[in-house]
Structures are given as structure tokens and as C-alpha cells.
């Protein structure tokens, strides 16, 4: 078994990679460092990608390495930075969608919008992240934390079986828990979510499971935004009941 973490923090996105460059943030990279400190103290081996290092190629490489983790392993993936939404539209028949297209699940969003992370050099779409997590083995525990706006369904969970087969997400064998900083129609604020996580974690003194942990975080910031708990992959009650960051 292994226990590893990947932390991304992006204060400033490269303007050339976006039609409209997101404004610079003040504390996203600070928040990524804070999360890395928590996972390191909990015994995980952490990789931290900040600023110009938080690129698509580096994230893809880190996830490819993490996908080799054997059953029973813990993988923590966090992102602090800008989150955004794009219309979940069908491809133009005159310009067929290439096999490498990131939006692989057109029509699967109840609100018609896909969620995404703004990395330094481009975006990571929710559909694409699900596809990458499908490469993890059954029995691997994955905790994803999205500290960004519009993050509630960055990892959709719970309703795949209700969708037509053509609209279902790729098969995910690992058990994945997602903490979203806010609902899809909300924005988050620099450090509010991570500060609440750190305060709830209390240098490792928190003793409850994942749901109780996020409930405590939500109670601490109830007047600002509403964090969202979701799961994808096979249900794992033992994982959910464990304290976050438990190798």
C-alpha cells in the first residue's frame, strides 16, 4: 500500500492559455501549501505543484504515477485556484469532436454546465478528471478537495445509474470522496475553505469520518458558502467513516 498526495495551487493563470484571463488570486498557492502540510504531517508523501508548475502535463504525469497505487492505498488530490463553468453543448456536426476532446460526456449535466479547474496553462474539465480517475484500481481510496468557485459537482456522484447508458461517466473502480468548497452556483473566497479545513483538522486532533469532517467545516463557514460532499465509484462505508488523510 501507499499513501500519497498531489496538491495544486494557482494564483495566476497564463493569459495566453485563456480567452479571458482569470484575475490573479492572492492565497491559492498558500492554501495548497497548507493542505500539503496537513497531508505530510499525516504521513502521506506529498507532491506540490504551484504557479507555473501547476500545468496540465505535470498534473497528468502525477496522476499517471498515482494510478499505479495498489488496492488499499490512499491518494489525496487537491486544487486551490479559480473554478469555472462551460456550457455542456453537443459538438458541431460540421466539426466532429476529436478522440482527445476533454468534454466526453455531453448532455450529462442537469444544469447544462460542466465544471473545471483553471490550471496555469489551461483547464481540467470534470469529465476529463473522471476519465483519469477511472485508471485507478479497485480498492484504492481517493479523496479529492476542490477549493474553487462552482465546485460542488466537479466530481459528479450518486446519479449515474439514473442516466441513459450513453450519458454515464466512465467506470470508476476506486472509491472516491469529493469535498467541494461551494455549490455549483456559488463562489468561494481566498482561504475561507482551507482555513476552515485547517481549524477543523486541528493538527490531527479531529476524530470523526469524512462526512462529519465536512459538516464541521460547513458549520464554520455557513454564512459564506455551502461545501458539498459527494462520492463516485463503489461505495466504501469504511473509507467514509475514516478520519480524512488516514493512510
HELIX and SHEET records of a PDB file:
HELIX    1   1 UNK A   15  UNK A   17  5                                   3    
HELIX    2   2 UNK A   28  UNK A   41  1                                  14    
HELIX    3   3 UNK A   51  UNK A   53  5                                   3    
HELIX    4   4 UNK A   56  UNK A   66  1                                  11    
HELIX    5   5 UNK A  126  UNK A  133  1                                   8    
HELIX    6   6 UNK A  160  UNK A  162  5                                   3    
HELIX    7   7 UNK A  165  UNK A  167  5                                   3    
HELIX    8   8 UNK A  192  UNK A  201  1                                  10    
HELIX    9   9 UNK A  202  UNK A  204  5                                   3    
HELIX   10  10 UNK A  210  UNK A  220  1                                  11    
HELIX   11  11 UNK A  237  UNK A  241  1                                   5    
SHEET    1   A 6 UNK A  45  UNK A  50  0                                        
SHEET    2   A 6 UNK A   3  UNK A   9  1                                        
SHEET    3   A 6 UNK A  74  UNK A  80  1                                        
SHEET    4   A 6 UNK A 141  UNK A 147  1                                        
SHEET    5   A 6 UNK A 175  UNK A 180  1                                        
SHEET    6   A 6 UNK A 228  UNK A 232 -1                                        
SHEET    1   B 3 UNK A  83  UNK A  87  0                                        
SHEET    2   B 3 UNK A 113  UNK A 118 -1                                        
SHEET    3   B 3 UNK A 123  UNK A 125 -1                                        
END                                                                             
